[in-house]
């Protein structure tokens, strides 16, 4: 299954700390195990879907899942949630964004619950950009911040699903999380004014004072240094949990739109990229006037192929960094290898999948 293949890619943790600069989007994905945990139970990924068809809109999704360390198999729960959430977004690409986000979150919740039986879970915070519209979804206490240029601050766009913020009580215990089973209610919003940048964080990256958090990021010359500063600050303050950050520069993206012909799904994680290609059968439906050829994969079958790791590494390390005001010294990406390509058929119906 597609979720299994992506899950294996997400579960790999090459090093304790990694900051990945995406070569084709103004996007930073970073994670740090911290000092208090034996393993990193956070998962972060970004996805760009090129449908290859005029009737279907391409979109970008960036998401963070924080496996609940106090519960069993937090890393497994985060991996299952993120892989199922992302692949369901692809399968539901023809549905409206809000409906797509809600159904994908409920599908991820069911998958985690079926695996962990309510004894483990994860948060989920994500943004989805389709054409000129931006949407957010949040479950748990991972957060989404938007840069307010006029006020020179980061504005929190989410409310934590804990007793203190959700009900005005006391305590940081989560009242809902992905994997809880029945009763989950995702918080989904359409963001009216697209900000300059958005960052998504797990609680290990934002546990300290929000004013300090905001100033450390905004006083950096670019988003790469901003993310690096936040991870370092979390480490200097004791790193009580895994710290994960995803940052996306919408201003630079709107100034330099990137087109992609044909249908494919691009994934990026803190340790490298993954490319998924539409199966030929679906590509034929999108390619009017081209001679039809038999698909090389059966419906629902996944076929792996090798990729040029050195080429991707070169692209990642030579890309000009997104800047806030001025250029700064280059930071070398910490990824070491390309995770390859998969050719898939993403048109599987749920009945066929089950």
C-alpha angles and dihedrals in degrees: 000000000000092000091056093052093049091043091057089051092049094046094060112103109187100178143000094257133023136168113192121195109202111231097213105032133045088251135131123194117187138168137176126191091214127207104281101055130072091211139019109253094176121102126194131177143155128211135194117193119202107189095190090217130099091220093058123064119227117228145183126225128188119187143176126198121189112199110221104253094198091059133064120281098358092168092050091049092050091048094050092045096049096043093048093043093052097044092047089054088056094049091048094045092125093058125087114275098248093048090045093053094047095048092046091051092049090048090052091047092053092048093051092045092050090053101040101025093225093304093105137029149152144223122249127204121166146155126214122201118195118172104312097336125098126199133183134202128190135182119168127356105313107114143220119212128189125203112243102203096187094051094037093228144099113256118208111231098187139062118221115245094231135112094261099052103025097047106013092247131117131276138054097244112132117244092196137017140160106281098035092112121214120028101036114150115189118210106232125176140171109229107224099198114040107224128222092253137358126204128193119202141184115226092260088067099047105033093113130072112314093221090056089044091053096046094047091055100039096046091058115101093234140004094263092059090041092057092043091052093052093050091047092048091051088051093048089052093054106274097242091180143010110294121213131172135181118189127186126187106213093179094059091042092054091048094051109031113190119214126202126196120216128017123299143132118230120201129189129187134175090270101044149302136298126194123203120194127206114249114255093248092065093040089057090058089056097044107077114191095018120114111263118240133187116268114250093216130057118236108285094011121127121211122193124209135180124260137204101261095181093053093052092046091053092050092049096050099043100047115115109249121243108258135210100195111335141004120267136188115303121259117211115233114245097219115109105189146018113251091219136234135294126200109212145167106233095178092088113138118225091247090055091045094053 
